[in-house]
Amino acid sequence: MDRLHVPTEFGFTSPSYIPPERTRPAWKTLVFGGLLSLIPFAGAGLGAVYIDRRHIPGTFDLGSALKTAVLQVVAVAMLALIVWVIFGLILGFSIQLTPRVVGPVG
């Protein structure tokens, strides 16, 4: 069985040369990041991670981006719950949302 010779440099094994990754173009990042943000609930977090990984595009992992987006949604929901408990239950503030549509009379 033939085995490939492991490249060595100064007595140490070295990996094969991997050229540096090119950054993603700004227009492509903005367009796709904007489209990602249209996904309900977790889209804004996915778009933020996608834009953040613009300089090293290969590091964008959909699974970890989705995990980050879900954590952001949970954090915002917890913040809204805390604000509701403080202002609604403890301080007694309430906001009544009763939208009415009134047409022309006549």
N, C-alpha and C positions, 0 to 999 in steps of 0.2 A: 504494500500500500504506500503510495507516495504521500508524503506530508510536505506541506508548504513550509518553506524556511521562514521563521519568524524574523522580521526586520530588527536589527540591533543597531544601536548608535552609542558609541563610547562604552560598549559592554552592557548596556541596558536595552531591554526590548522596548521598541517604540511603535506606537500605532501608525497605520498608514496616514498619509497627509489628508486632512479634511479641510477644504477651503472654507474661509469664513462665510457665514450666511449673509446674503444681501437683504437689506431692509425691504419691507413691503412698501410699495408706493403709497403716498398719503391719500390719494384719491380712492384707491381700492380699499384702504383701511376705513376711511370715512363712510363710503357707500355700504360696505358689508357690515360695519359696526352699527350704522343706522338701521339697516335691515334686521339685524339681530335684536335691536332694542324694540322692534315692533312685536316680538313674541310676548304674549301676556305673562305677567308676574316676573319671570326670571330673565327676560330678554335684556333688560337694562344692565344687569350684572354680567351677562355673557358678552354684551357689546363692550363694556368697560374693560374686561379682561382681554378681549380681542384687540382693542386699541392699545392697551398697555403692552402687549407682546409684539408691537409693530417692528421694533428694532431687531428682535430675534424671533421671526415667525415660527420657526420649528418648535419653540417651546410652548405654543398654544395647544393645550390638551382640552378637548371638549368636556371630558368627565370632571376634571378639576375646575374648569370654568363654570360648569353647572353647579358644582358643589359650592363654589364661592357665591354664585347668584342666589342659590337657595338660602345660604347663610345671610345674605343681605336682605332678602325678603323677610326672613324670620326676625332679624334685628329691627327692621322698620315696623313689623307687626308688634313686636314687644314694646317698642317705643310708643306706638299709638295706644297700646293697652295701658301703659304706665301713665300717659297723659290723660287718658279717659278716666282712670281710677282717681288720679289726683284732682282733676278739675270737675269731673262728673259726680263721682261718689262722695269724695271728701269735701270739696268746696261747694258743691251743689249747682254748678253751672250746667245749663242745658241749651242745646241749639235745636230748634224745631225746623225741620226741612219739610215744608209742604209746598211743593211747586204747583202752581195753578196756571192753566192756559186759558186766557180770556180772549174770545173772538170779538169781532166788531159787533156793536149793538145797533140794531136798526132795522 
